[in-house]
Amino acid sequence: MFHSAYTSGLNILSFKPIYKEPSFDNNREVIEYVYSWIPSYAIAYPTEGFYYWSINLEKQNLSVSGNIRLADLDKGKISTAYFTTNQPERTVYTKEFTTEDGLEIKKISHFLYDLTFNEKTVRFKIEDTSYLPPQNITLNEDEEFIGHIYDESGIKLFLIFNHKTYSFYEILDDEQGVSDTFEDLGESHFLATRSGFIFYDDNEYKRKILVGINFYNSEQNNYFDGPGDQVPYQLWIRDDLYLAYPNTMLGAGTNEHGVFLNKTSWVRSAISPYHRYKDPEEVLERSRKCDSSEERSIFWTCLTKEWWNTKSFRDNALIKLKEEGKDWPPLPEKIVYPPPA
């Protein structure tokens, strides 16, 4: 049984899927099986270019989820990954497919590609992130609009970098409506009941800032695990990334899009400025420790600062950078660390 982010019903009418159950540990068999079920026109909605899927391997008693990563189509390849979701220990398989594996790629436009694999052609549409900056919120002088995030949860966000605090955070994009409903948690916090995202509603500045995601969803790595892995792959974020996370400068650092260099496999730095909660009350308690009388840049950064991004973590990264002979830019006017637990 195959479940896709895009309906596979029409595909059955136009192309005969592979019904023989693949062996979980045979990467090519699994991807051929999955590809046979993908519709002839498929949309990769999330902005990091992933097409998600899941299957049940009934004879092996396995539930499997995975993705086809389309960000490197211009380089002549796709990356695949899949893993078990019903086993105590998650087993992950990854593989790249290129022309040597029988993959053919034809670029139709910047966001439209025809992929032929195993004698089947699928036209993939990748989300267009080349939109103008937000129209219904006003950024202050410290803020820079980085780009749009279309998360696999269906939630859209604006990614912001604050140059006063060297920090990222995300604001809800509700210009065309929101695919969720909201429950008032009090103290200007709202829970999105479908996704489990929690937002701080700063009414004065007309923005809802993402401050929390459900810990369970994060552990399950499901569609509601937070937008940290959905930053558009086309964005030039290296300079801001180095300011926010000095540790990303270590070693070979990253390329301009935040992908770590000289790694044996593709690894990109996640941008996850929010709290992972087990109980929504944790987010409220954390927010109470932020001083709302502070300048807004400092207050917003306090609400969203990653729990691990502490003074000791930053100091350790700066020591290692110095040992490597690398200079980090001058410290911001005021460094904001996550509120104490």
BALUMFI-447915 format. One record per residue (C-alpha): x, z, y; residue in one letter. Coordinates in pm, 1 decimal, m for minus. Each point is the difference from the previous one (the first is absolute). Layout:
BEGIN
<node <X,Z,Y>,A> ...
REM end
This chain:
BEGIN
<node <0.0,0.0,0.0>,M> <node <141.5,m103.4,340.5>,F> <node <m93.5,148.3,338.7>,H> <node <129.0,m170.4,312.6>,S> <node <m10.4,65.8,371.0>,A> <node <m178.1,m335.5,17.7>,Y> <node <m277.0,m103.9,m239.0>,T> <node <114.9,m192.0,m305.6>,S> <node <m344.3,m128.6,m95.2>,G> <node <40.6,m348.1,144.6>,L> <node <333.2,m30.7,m174.0>,N> <node <m166.6,6.5,m341.0>,I> <node <m191.1,m313.8,95.8>,L> <node <309.3,m192.5,110.3>,S> <node <278.7,123.7,m227.7>,F> <node <m4.0,152.6,m346.3>,K> <node <165.3,344.0,13.7>,P> <node <229.5,129.6,m271.5>,I> <node <m204.2,234.4,m218.3>,Y> <node <274.9,112.8,m237.7>,K> <node <109.2,349.4,102.0>,E> <node <364.0,m2.4,120.0>,P> <node <260.7,250.5,m115.5>,S> <node <57.1,257.5,272.9>,F> <node <378.1,m16.7,m31.5>,D> <node <6.9,m381.3,20.8>,N> <node <17.0,m70.1,371.5>,N> <node <m63.7,m372.3,m19.7>,R> <node <m297.2,39.5,m234.8>,E> <node <m160.9,252.0,235.7>,V> <node <48.9,m213.2,311.8>,I> <node <m120.7,m316.6,m175.1>,E> <node <m312.1,187.8,m111.3>,Y> <node <m63.5,136.0,348.5>,V> <node <65.6,m335.0,167.0>,Y> <node <m247.1,m173.6,m228.5>,S> <node <m277.1,221.9,141.4>,W> <node <85.4,m33.9,368.8>,I> <node <m247.3,m227.7,183.9>,P> <node <117.9,m340.6,115.9>,S> <node <m28.9,131.3,358.1>,Y> <node <126.2,355.2,41.5>,A> <node <48.9,217.6,307.4>,I> <node <273.6,261.7,33.4>,A> <node <m169.1,226.0,254.9>,Y> <node <262.8,276.9,39.0>,P> <node <252.6,m81.9,269.8>,T> <node <311.6,53.9,m210.9>,E> <node <m96.8,m300.9,m207.9>,G> <node <m107.8,161.0,m327.8>,F> <node <m268.9,m143.2,m226.9>,Y> <node <m122.2,294.7,m209.6>,Y> <node <m149.2,m6.8,m348.2>,W> <node <m85.3,226.6,m293.8>,S> <node <m69.7,m60.1,m369.2>,I> <node <m93.9,197.9,m309.5>,N> <node <209.1,m68.8,m310.5>,L> <node <m255.5,130.3,m245.7>,E> <node <199.2,m46.7,m322.2>,K> <node <291.0,195.6,154.1>,Q> <node <m228.4,256.5,167.1>,N> <node <161.6,m66.4,336.9>,L> <node <m137.2,m30.4,352.3>,S> <node <238.6,m207.2,206.0>,V> <node <22.0,m67.0,372.3>,S> <node <238.2,m227.7,182.0>,G> <node <61.5,m247.9,275.4>,N> <node <141.4,m338.4,82.3>,I> <node <209.3,18.4,316.1>,R> <node <m20.1,m316.8,209.4>,L> <node <232.3,90.6,286.9>,A> <node <289.7,m211.7,m130.8>,D> <node <m184.0,m327.1,m58.1>,L> <node <216.7,m172.9,260.6>,D> <node <300.2,105.3,m209.4>,K> <node <m147.3,m167.7,m305.8>,G> <node <m102.1,307.5,m198.0>,K> <node <m264.2,262.5,m67.3>,I> <node <55.8,358.8,m111.2>,S> <node <m220.5,171.2,m255.0>,T> <node <m43.5,362.5,m99.2>,A> <node <m239.1,180.3,m230.9>,Y> <node <m34.1,346.8,m150.7>,F> <node <m218.0,216.6,m219.2>,T> <node <m260.1,219.9,169.2>,T> <node <m131.3,200.0,m296.8>,N> <node <326.2,133.3,m141.8>,Q> <node <176.6,331.4,85.0>,P> <node <319.0,m189.7,80.7>,E> <node <m41.6,m317.6,203.4>,R> <node <189.4,m297.6,m141.0>,T> <node <77.8,m268.9,257.3>,V> <node <103.9,m360.0,m62.8>,Y> <node <124.2,m231.4,275.0>,T> <node <107.8,m362.3,m1.3>,K> <node <60.5,m286.2,242.5>,E> <node <m128.8,m348.0,m78.2>,F> <node <168.0,m311.2,143.4>,T> <node <13.9,m372.6,m71.5>,T> <node <213.3,81.8,m304.8>,E> <node <m304.1,179.2,m143.2>,D> <node <m225.5,m298.3,61.3>,G> <node <m133.6,115.9,336.4>,L> <node <m77.1,m268.9,257.6>,E> <node <m70.9,92.1,363.0>,I> <node <m149.9,m234.1,259.0>,K> <node <m36.8,126.1,356.4>,K> <node <m321.4,m123.1,161.4>,I> <node <30.6,204.9,318.9>,S> <node <161.8,323.1,116.7>,H> <node <m261.1,209.6,m180.2>,F> <node <m114.7,m238.8,m274.0>,L> <node <190.6,m93.0,m318.5>,Y> <node <m72.7,m178.8,m326.7>,D> <node <164.0,168.0,m299.7>,L> <node <13.8,m180.4,m333.8>,T> <node <92.1,208.6,m302.5>,F> <node <m65.6,m57.8,m367.9>,N> <node <m180.8,m328.0,83.5>,E> <node <m245.3,168.8,240.1>,K> <node <m4.5,m31.6,379.6>,T> <node <m128.1,278.0,225.1>,V> <node <m29.4,m28.9,375.3>,R> <node <100.0,335.8,150.7>,F> <node <m99.4,100.1,350.8>,K> <node <214.5,269.9,160.8>,I> <node <m142.1,216.1,277.0>,E> <node <82.6,m132.8,346.0>,D> <node <150.6,284.5,204.6>,T> <node <85.9,m202.9,308.4>,S> <node <m275.9,153.4,210.2>,Y> <node <18.7,118.7,357.0>,L> <node <51.0,371.2,76.5>,P> <node <m308.3,227.3,m13.8>,P> <node <m260.3,m56.9,267.8>,Q> <node <m206.5,319.5,m15.5>,N> <node <278.8,258.9,26.4>,I> <node <255.4,45.0,274.8>,T> <node <358.7,79.8,m92.2>,L> <node <197.9,233.1,223.4>,N> <node <345.0,m79.0,141.4>,E> <node <175.1,155.5,m303.3>,D> <node <m179.7,m209.8,m258.8>,E> <node <74.8,m339.4,m151.5>,E> <node <m250.7,m197.8,m203.4>,F> <node <179.2,m105.8,m320.5>,I> <node <m269.0,m182.6,m194.2>,G> <node <m323.4,0.3,m195.4>,H> <node <m35.4,162.9,m340.5>,I> <node <m270.9,m111.8,m239.4>,Y> <node <12.3,264.7,m270.7>,D> <node <m115.0,m60.7,m357.2>,E> <node <m266.1,265.1,63.8>,S> <node <m170.3,m245.5,236.4>,G> <node <95.9,208.6,304.5>,I> <node <170.0,m175.5,291.4>,K> <node <252.4,179.5,219.8>,L> <node <232.0,m57.1,293.7>,F> <node <361.2,102.1,m62.8>,L> <node <151.8,167.1,306.9>,I> <node <357.1,107.1,76.7>,F> <node <56.6,272.7,259.1>,N> <node <331.0,m38.6,184.3>,H> <node <m18.8,347.3,150.9>,K> <node <m2.5,171.5,m340.2>,T> <node <150.1,m273.9,m220.8>,Y> <node <m303.7,13.6,m225.5>,S> <node <m257.9,m227.2,m160.3>,F> <node <m372.0,71.8,m30.9>,Y> <node <m312.8,m199.1,m76.1>,E> <node <m325.4,m41.8,191.5>,I> <node <m327.5,m113.4,m155.0>,L> <node <m88.5,m361.0,78.1>,D> <node <m377.2,8.3,44.9>,D> <node <m33.3,m303.5,225.0>,E> <node <m201.1,m184.4,m265.1>,Q> <node <m154.1,302.3,m170.6>,G> <node <131.6,227.7,m274.8>,V> <node <m63.1,m29.8,m373.9>,S> <node <m59.8,373.0,m37.3>,D> <node <m225.1,282.2,112.6>,T> <node <115.5,316.0,175.1>,F> <node <m67.8,368.4,m56.0>,E> <node <65.2,237.4,289.2>,D> <node <249.6,267.2,m108.6>,L> <node <m1.8,171.1,338.5>,G> <node <280.6,40.4,252.6>,E> <node <m4.3,m376.3,73.0>,S> <node <86.2,m89.3,m361.3>,H> <node <m200.6,m246.0,m208.1>,F> <node <14.3,m74.3,m372.6>,L> <node <m53.1,m359.2,m112.9>,A> <node <m212.4,75.2,m305.6>,T> <node <82.6,m315.3,m200.2>,R> <node <376.4,m17.6,53.4>,S> <node <72.6,370.3,50.7>,G> <node <195.3,m73.6,320.1>,F> <node <m19.4,265.1,272.9>,I> <node <18.4,m95.8,367.3>,F> <node <48.9,201.3,316.4>,Y> <node <m239.7,m127.2,264.7>,D> <node <163.6,18.6,340.9>,D> <node <m309.1,m78.2,201.3>,N> <node <182.2,12.2,334.2>,E> <node <233.0,m280.9,m105.8>,Y> <node <m263.3,m177.7,m209.8>,K> <node <198.8,m8.2,m323.0>,R> <node <m29.8,129.8,m354.0>,K> <node <343.7,85.3,m139.7>,I> <node <62.5,8.8,m374.3>,L> <node <115.9,353.2,m86.0>,V> <node <m72.2,45.5,m371.2>,G> <node <m50.2,m172.5,m335.0>,I> <node <m109.5,151.8,m330.0>,N> <node <290.1,128.6,m212.4>,F> <node <m177.3,m95.2,m324.2>,Y> <node <m30.9,m363.0,109.6>,N> <node <366.9,m2.3,94.0>,S> <node <101.8,131.7,m342.2>,E> <node <m222.4,m255.4,m175.1>,Q> <node <144.6,m283.1,209.9>,N> <node <m347.7,m143.5,38.0>,N> <node <m165.6,m198.7,279.0>,Y> <node <m43.0,313.7,212.4>,F> <node <360.7,121.4,m20.3>,D> <node <61.8,m57.4,370.7>,G> <node <131.1,m293.5,205.7>,P> <node <368.9,93.5,m31.1>,G> <node <66.1,m299.1,m226.6>,D> <node <m206.9,m252.6,195.9>,Q> <node <210.4,m55.5,311.8>,V> <node <1.8,m379.7,49.5>,P> <node <313.9,m145.2,m153.9>,Y> <node <49.9,m244.3,289.3>,Q> <node <53.3,274.9,260.6>,L> <node <342.2,51.7,157.8>,W> <node <20.0,378.6,m22.5>,I> <node <362.5,82.7,m81.1>,R> <node <94.0,142.6,342.8>,D> <node <m305.4,225.3,19.1>,D> <node <41.2,94.3,m364.9>,L> <node <356.2,118.5,62.1>,Y> <node <m119.4,215.1,292.0>,L> <node <m282.8,157.2,m197.6>,A> <node <191.3,44.9,m326.8>,Y> <node <380.6,19.0,47.9>,P> <node <47.3,11.6,m376.7>,N> <node <m101.9,m367.3,m20.6>,T> <node <329.2,m88.4,175.4>,M> <node <208.7,144.4,m281.8>,L> <node <197.9,m234.0,m220.1>,G> <node <m91.3,m364.1,60.0>,A> <node <m314.8,99.3,189.6>,G> <node <m298.4,m235.2,8.6>,T> <node <m70.8,m353.3,107.2>,N> <node <m208.0,m69.2,309.4>,E> <node <m322.7,54.3,m197.0>,H> <node <95.0,340.2,m142.2>,G> <node <106.4,m114.8,m348.0>,V> <node <301.8,193.3,m126.7>,F> <node <308.1,m216.3,m46.0>,L> <node <227.5,m4.9,m304.9>,N> <node <m263.6,149.6,m229.7>,K> <node <m35.8,m119.5,m357.9>,T> <node <m373.4,m52.7,60.1>,S> <node <m225.5,m53.2,300.5>,W> <node <m53.4,332.5,180.9>,V> <node <m153.3,36.5,344.9>,R> <node <m12.7,309.9,215.9>,S> <node <m350.4,144.2,9.2>,A> <node <m150.1,104.7,331.9>,I> <node <m236.7,286.6,m79.6>,S> <node <m62.5,218.7,307.4>,P> <node <m279.8,219.2,m129.9>,Y> <node <m62.2,306.2,m216.9>,H> <node <m86.3,m20.9,m369.1>,R> <node <m271.5,260.5,m48.5>,Y> <node <m159.5,160.1,m303.8>,K> <node <m267.7,163.0,214.8>,D> <node <m111.5,m143.0,338.6>,P> <node <39.3,347.5,148.3>,E> <node <377.3,m42.6,m36.8>,E> <node <m8.6,m279.8,259.1>,V> <node <m196.7,213.5,245.9>,L> <node <239.2,292.4,m47.8>,E> <node <295.6,m228.6,58.7>,R> <node <m154.1,m149.5,314.0>,S> <node <m68.1,347.1,144.6>,R> <node <375.9,55.0,10.8>,K> <node <39.4,m294.6,237.6>,C> <node <m28.3,85.0,369.9>,D> <node <m268.3,m220.2,154.3>,S> <node <123.4,94.0,347.6>,S> <node <327.7,m183.6,m64.1>,E> <node <51.2,m355.0,120.0>,E> <node <m211.9,m231.1,m210.0>,R> <node <300.4,m174.4,m159.8>,S> <node <127.7,335.3,m126.6>,I> <node <m343.9,116.7,m113.0>,F> <node <m78.4,m321.4,m188.9>,W> <node <341.8,6.9,m167.5>,T> <node <m52.7,361.4,m105.7>,C> <node <m333.7,m93.7,m159.3>,L> <node <154.7,m277.6,m204.4>,T> <node <361.4,99.6,m72.1>,K> <node <95.5,m33.8,m366.0>,E> <node <29.1,334.8,m180.3>,W> <node <350.8,m86.6,m124.8>,W> <node <135.9,m118.1,335.9>,N> <node <142.3,340.5,91.8>,T> <node <295.0,105.1,215.3>,K> <node <218.5,61.9,m305.5>,S> <node <m84.8,m343.0,m142.6>,F> <node <85.7,m174.9,327.3>,R> <node <317.6,205.4,54.6>,D> <node <120.4,m81.3,m351.2>,N> <node <m60.6,m371.6,57.2>,A> <node <192.2,9.1,330.2>,L> <node <295.4,176.5,m167.1>,I> <node <14.5,m268.9,m268.7>,K> <node <m21.5,m275.0,262.9>,L> <node <292.8,154.6,183.7>,K> <node <198.2,6.9,m324.2>,E> <node <m69.5,m372.9,m36.0>,E> <node <122.2,m59.4,352.9>,G> <node <m340.9,m98.7,131.8>,K> <node <m146.3,94.6,336.8>,D> <node <m364.1,96.5,33.2>,W> <node <m169.8,m48.6,340.0>,P> <node <m28.2,301.1,233.1>,P> <node <m256.0,257.4,m107.4>,L> <node <m345.4,m35.5,156.5>,P> <node <m96.5,225.1,287.7>,E> <node <m184.2,227.3,m240.9>,K> <node <17.9,m22.0,m378.0>,I> <node <m329.0,80.1,m168.8>,V> <node <13.2,143.9,m349.6>,Y> <node <m292.5,58.0,m237.1>,P> <node <m187.0,326.5,55.6>,P> <node <118.5,284.8,m225.0>,P> <node <m194.2,34.6,m324.3>,A> 
REM end
